[in-house]
């Protein structure tokens, strides 16, 4: 069992975030450059918001992953379980298909502008709609197993609808592929402001209900005996998870494994209750996505890898190593 204190883990993660932020400001299409005074416009308008955005997006996914694993008492739960991914994908496909249809009517330039304005909103709305449909099918959050099964059904249903839309409008396929791979390349200061606002609002609320997650570890009967209103608390936590996931997915697409691995990493480093776990998972998620973003810009420069591909590979390898060693995530 690890003896590392939560404060030490937080310090290590903050140090890693600071070092990776410096690398993120230096990584460019032409290689590494620390001559920041000579590249100030590029730094201020492209590298800085991308670096900050990757940290914040990973933080949202890490927080959502810790909430999901605590809520369902399952170390393999991730933020995409309740239909957020499939709903966001369907929203993106619908907007892309509509953009292709309008392009022939209003002109390519205007259609492109509408697409840029609409994709983020459609992904966010689709993610929340997927969760709402899951809650409707499960008739609330009273039965976690039924809720998970409903999420699986909704994910399959919405994914099938997205495939049908792409058959009707093949031009939506390429845009959906970019969305599925995940990317941090489109982060700007407006996206950073949105993610920072959402994370700053959700994290204190999640920490407020961390003791309810601690009680759920003892079982539903024990939690209820402690005076916790389980249906209301579950619904609130599902809402927090959906908002965090929807915001991240709307800005970066489907970035795999960050929300799943971040809480595991924290548990491997230290033993904590859910309060510190939520905060440290958000920080660990930011560090993981920022590290993947820096690697995506640097491994094949001047070409850039989709960041979602790197997170999937690295996250999958991490979990396979844990399984091979016989360790628990």
C-alpha positions in Angstrom: 0.0 0.0 0.0 1.3 3.4 -0.9 2.4 5.8 1.9 2.6 8.9 -0.3 0.5 11.7 1.2 -2.2 13.4 -0.9 -0.4 16.7 -0.5 2.8 15.3 -1.9 0.8 13.8 -4.8 -0.8 17.1 -5.4 2.6 18.8 -5.4 4.0 16.2 -7.9 1.1 16.7 -10.2 1.3 20.5 -10.0 5.0 20.3 -10.8 4.3 17.9 -13.7 1.6 20.3 -15.0 4.0 23.3 -14.8 6.8 21.4 -16.7 4.4 20.2 -19.3 2.9 23.7 -19.7 6.4 25.0 -20.6 6.8 22.2 -23.1 3.4 23.0 -24.5 4.4 26.6 -25.1 7.6 25.4 -26.8 6.2 22.7 -29.0 5.4 23.7 -32.6 5.2 22.5 -36.1 8.9 23.3 -36.7 10.1 21.6 -33.5 10.9 22.9 -30.1 11.5 26.6 -29.5 11.9 28.5 -26.3 12.4 31.9 -28.0 9.1 33.0 -26.7 9.7 36.8 -27.1 10.3 36.3 -30.9 7.1 34.2 -31.3 4.7 36.1 -29.0 1.7 36.2 -31.5 2.0 32.5 -32.2 2.4 31.8 -28.5 -0.5 34.0 -27.3 -3.0 32.9 -29.9 -2.3 29.3 -30.6 0.1 27.5 -28.1 -1.1 29.1 -24.9 -4.8 28.5 -25.3 -4.1 25.0 -26.6 -1.9 24.2 -23.6 -4.4 25.7 -21.1 -7.3 24.0 -22.9 -5.7 20.6 -22.7 -5.1 21.0 -19.0 -8.7 22.0 -18.4 -10.3 19.5 -20.7 -8.4 16.7 -19.0 -9.4 18.1 -15.6 -13.1 17.8 -16.6 -12.7 14.2 -17.8 -10.7 13.3 -14.7 -13.4 14.7 -12.4 -16.1 13.0 -14.4 -14.3 9.7 -14.3 -13.9 9.9 -10.5 -17.6 10.7 -10.1 -18.6 7.8 -12.3 -16.4 5.2 -10.5 -17.6 6.4 -7.1 -21.2 6.6 -8.1 -21.4 3.1 -9.7 -18.8 1.6 -7.3 -17.0 0.2 -10.3 -13.3 0.9 -11.1 -14.0 0.3 -14.8 -16.7 3.0 -15.0 -15.8 6.0 -17.3 -17.5 9.3 -18.1 -19.0 7.9 -21.4 -21.1 5.2 -19.8 -24.5 7.0 -19.8 -24.8 7.9 -23.5 -22.8 11.1 -23.6 -20.4 9.9 -26.3 -23.1 8.5 -28.6 -25.3 11.6 -28.1 -22.5 14.0 -28.8 -21.5 12.0 -31.9 -25.1 12.1 -33.2 -25.3 15.8 -32.6 -22.0 16.4 -34.5 -23.2 14.2 -37.4 -26.5 16.0 -37.7 -24.8 19.4 -37.8 -22.3 18.2 -40.4 -25.0 16.7 -42.6 -27.0 19.9 -42.3 -24.0 22.0 -43.1 -23.4 20.0 -46.3 -27.0 20.5 -47.3 -26.9 24.2 -46.6 -23.6 24.7 -48.3 -25.0 24.3 -51.8 -27.7 26.9 -50.9 -25.9 29.7 -48.9 -22.3 29.2 -50.1 -19.4 27.3 -48.8 -17.9 30.2 -46.7 -21.2 30.8 -44.8 -21.7 27.1 -44.4 -18.3 26.7 -42.9 -19.0 29.5 -40.4 -22.2 27.9 -39.4 -20.4 24.6 -38.9 -17.8 26.1 -36.6 -20.4 27.8 -34.5 -22.7 24.8 -34.4 -20.5 21.8 -33.8 -19.6 22.6 -30.2 -23.2 23.4 -29.2 -24.5 20.3 -31.0 -22.0 18.0 -29.2 -22.8 19.5 -25.8 -26.6 19.3 -26.4 -26.2 15.7 -27.8 -24.2 14.6 -24.8 -26.8 16.0 -22.3 -29.7 14.5 -24.4 -28.0 11.1 -24.3 -27.9 11.2 -20.5 -31.5 12.5 -20.3 -32.7 9.6 -22.5 -30.7 7.1 -20.3 -32.4 8.5 -17.2 -35.8 8.3 -18.8 -35.3 4.7 -19.8 -33.9 3.8 -16.4 -36.7 5.7 -14.7 -34.3 7.7 -12.6 -31.2 6.8 -10.7 -32.7 4.5 -8.0 -31.2 1.3 -9.6 -27.6 1.8 -10.7 -27.4 -1.5 -12.6 -30.5 -0.6 -14.6 -29.0 2.8 -15.2 -25.8 1.3 -16.6 -27.8 -1.0 -18.9 -29.9 1.8 -20.1 -26.7 3.8 -20.9 -25.5 0.9 -23.0 -28.8 0.6 -24.9 -28.9 4.4 -25.5 -25.3 4.3 -26.7 -26.1 1.6 -29.3 -29.3 3.3 -30.4 -27.8 6.8 -30.9 -24.7 5.3 -32.6 -27.0 3.5 -35.0 -28.8 6.7 -35.8 -25.5 8.5 -36.5 -24.5 5.7 -38.9 -27.9 6.0 -40.7 -27.4 9.8 -41.0 -23.9 9.2 -42.5 -25.4 6.8 -45.1 -27.8 9.5 -46.2 -25.1 12.3 -46.0 -21.6 10.7 -46.7 -20.0 14.2 -46.3 -20.5 13.9 -42.6 -18.2 10.9 -42.3 -14.9 12.8 -42.3 -16.0 15.3 -39.7 -17.2 12.5 -37.4 -13.9 10.7 -37.8 -12.0 13.8 -36.6 -14.5 14.0 -33.7 -14.1 10.4 -32.7 -10.3 10.6 -32.7 -10.3 13.6 -30.4 -8.3 16.7 -30.9 -6.9 19.7 -29.0 -6.0 21.6 -32.1 -9.1 23.8 -32.2 -8.8 25.2 -28.6 -8.9 29.0 -28.4 -9.4 31.4 -25.6 -13.2 31.2 -25.8 -13.1 27.4 -25.3 -10.6 27.9 -22.4 -13.0 30.3 -20.7 -15.9 27.9 -21.1 -14.0 24.9 -19.7 -12.5 27.0 -16.8 -15.9 28.3 -15.8 -17.5 24.9 -15.9 -14.7 23.2 -14.0 -14.6 26.0 -11.4 -18.4 25.6 -10.9 -18.6 21.8 -10.8 -15.5 20.9 -8.7 -16.8 22.6 -5.5 -20.2 21.0 -5.9 -18.6 17.6 -6.4 -16.5 18.0 -3.3 -19.6 19.0 -1.3 -21.1 15.6 -2.0 -17.9 13.6 -1.6 -19.0 12.2 1.8 -22.0 10.7 0.1 -19.7 8.8 -2.2 -17.7 7.7 0.8 -20.9 6.4 2.3 -21.9 4.5 -0.9 -18.7 2.5 -0.5 -20.2 0.9 2.6 -23.3 -0.1 0.6 -26.7 1.5 -0.2 -28.3 0.4 3.0 -25.5 1.8 5.1 -25.6 5.1 3.2 -29.3 5.4 3.6 -29.0 4.7 7.4 -26.6 7.7 7.6 -29.4 10.0 6.3 -28.2 10.3 2.7 -31.1 10.9 0.3 -29.7 8.5 -2.3 -32.1 9.2 -5.3 -31.5 13.0 -5.0 -27.7 12.6 -4.5 -27.4 10.2 -7.4 -29.3 12.4 -9.7 -27.2 15.4 -8.8 -23.9 13.4 -9.3 -25.1 12.1 -12.7 -25.9 15.7 -13.6 -22.4 16.9 -12.6 -20.8 14.0 -14.5 -22.9 14.8 -17.6 -22.0 18.5 -17.5 -18.3 17.9 -17.1 -18.2 15.2 -19.8 -20.4 17.2 -22.2 -18.3 20.3 -21.9 -15.1 18.3 -22.5 -16.5 16.3 -25.4 -18.0 19.4 -27.0 -14.6 21.1 -27.2 -12.2 18.2 -27.9 -14.3 15.3 -29.2 -14.0 11.8 -27.8 -10.7 11.6 -25.9 -10.4 8.1 -24.7 -9.2 6.7 -21.4 -8.3 10.0 -19.6 -11.4 9.8 -17.4 -10.9 6.1 -16.7 -7.1 6.2 -16.0 -6.8 9.4 -13.9 -8.6 8.1 -10.8 -6.7 4.8 -11.1 -3.4 6.7 -11.2 -4.3 8.7 -8.1 -5.3 5.5 -6.2 -2.0 3.9 -7.2 -0.1 6.9 -5.7 -2.0 7.4 -2.5 -4.9 6.3 -0.3 -7.6 8.9 -0.1 -11.3 9.4 0.5 -13.5 10.7 -2.3 -12.9 14.4 -1.4 -9.2 14.4 -2.2 -9.7 11.8 -4.9 -12.0 14.1 -6.9 -9.6 17.0 -6.8 -6.5 14.9 -7.5 -8.3 13.1 -10.3 -9.1 16.4 -12.0 -5.5 17.4 -11.7 -4.2 14.0 -12.9 -6.6 14.1 -15.9 -5.2 17.5 -16.9 -1.7 16.3 -16.6 -2.4 13.2 -18.7 -4.2 15.1 -21.5 -1.5 17.8 -21.6 1.2 15.2 -21.8 -0.6 13.5 -24.6 -1.1 16.9 -26.4 2.6 17.7 -26.2 3.5 14.3 -27.5 1.0 14.5 -30.3 2.6 17.8 -31.5 6.2 16.5 -31.1 6.4 12.8 -32.1 5.9 13.3 -35.8 6.5 17.0 -36.2 5.6 18.8 -38.4 2.8 16.3 -38.7 0.5 16.0 -35.8 -1.1 12.9 -34.3 -4.7 12.9 -33.0 -4.4 13.3 -29.3 -7.3 10.8 -28.8 -5.2 8.1 -30.4 -2.3 8.6 -28.0 -4.5 8.6 -24.9 -6.2 5.4 -26.1 -2.8 3.7 -26.7 -1.2 4.9 -23.5 -4.3 4.3 -21.4 -4.8 0.8 -22.8 -1.1 -0.1 -22.2 -1.3 1.2 -18.6 -4.4 -1.0 -17.9 -2.9 -4.0 -19.5 0.3 -3.6 -17.4 -1.9 -3.5 -14.3 -3.7 -6.6 -15.3 -0.6 -8.5 -16.1 0.9 -7.6 -12.7 -2.3 -8.7 -11.0 -2.8 -5.3 -9.5 -6.2 -3.8 -9.0 -6.9 -0.5 -10.9 
